[in-house]
Amino acid sequence: MTTTRTAVEIASQPATWRQAARTLSQHVAALPRRGERVAVIGCGTSWFMALAYAELRESGGHGETDAFAASEFPYGRRYDRVVAITRSGTTSEVLAVLSRLRGTVPTGAITADPTTPVMDLADEVAVLDFADEESVVQTRFATTVLALFRAHLEAEDALPEGLGTVEDAARDAEQALGSPLDESVRTAEQFTFLGTGWTYGLALEAGLKMREAAGAWTEAYPAMEYRHGPISITGPGRVTWGFGALPAGLADDVRKVGGTLAESDLDPLADLVRAQRLAVAVAEAQGLNPDTPRNLTRSVVLSDVHA
């Protein structure tokens, strides 16, 4: 079987994470300063990375942090800095926010393409062109952005307690790339992804990857919300995948109703690599090419979105 471009980009993530950490000093001007009240915005995958980072930054004591889908940015709130995540640098909703905020609040952006409009709209831009992708479905750019954020928190002694370094995550990602996916997971008909704190953003992203690449039936929830309704769809042939440690008793609840539980001791960011690999495997099993997902384009550019 021909290796898809998506699979190649997934496999490159340990290297791009390490490069993000090594080159942190080149990008730090676009990142929040300690103590600032910050909003992070994005669309789709970028929004989910913003959610994960917001929880990491605030729980690590670096500063109050909110995350928003760009289309839902609350202009009435006051922030010391707004940071945008946009792989393409052309996403309409992100550009609209940056344009409207220009000159009123310091802004930063993280992008993969230095030739796009975001370069002129944000005050400072971190260009992670080494993590850019040909694939429509985002994998390595998004995780490399989160690795950059983690490296920055690490450098400022603001990592939440118990969270490993970027190098720890990269080593775990190499393990995630080399380990086979369990047959009961690869052949499941439904997937529910769960996270707690910063890993809730990863759960959302895992669900999105499965929908984008494979058209799979997926859901994602904060782990403690699982018992409040979502457990009703769990059963034989269906997977509950937890990012990080699950709440006490939840694993037993999954097994009692016949569901398949997917857990891992890997760094949760590395466990997201496993979920990305699963999305490719499920797509290929259905005869789909994850490089050409249905109904999607690399960037959403809307003619009716204006600043």
Buried (B, 14 or more C-beta within 10 A) or exposed (E): EEEBBBBBBBBBBBBBBBBBBEBBEEBBEBBBBEEBBBBBBBBBBBBBBBBBBBBBBBBBBBBBBBBBBBBEBEEEEEBBBBBBBBBBBBBBBBBBBBBBBBEEEBBBBBBBBEEBBBBEBBBBBBBBEBBBBEBBBBBBBBBBBBBBBBBBBBEBEBBBEEBBBBBBBBBBBBBBBEEEBBEEBBBBEBBBBBBBBBBBBBBBBBBBBBBBBBBBBBBBBBBEEBBEEBBEBBBEEBBBBBBBBBBEEBBEBBEEBEBBBBBBEBBBBBBBBBBBBBBBBBBBEEEBBBBBBEEEEBBBEEEEBEE
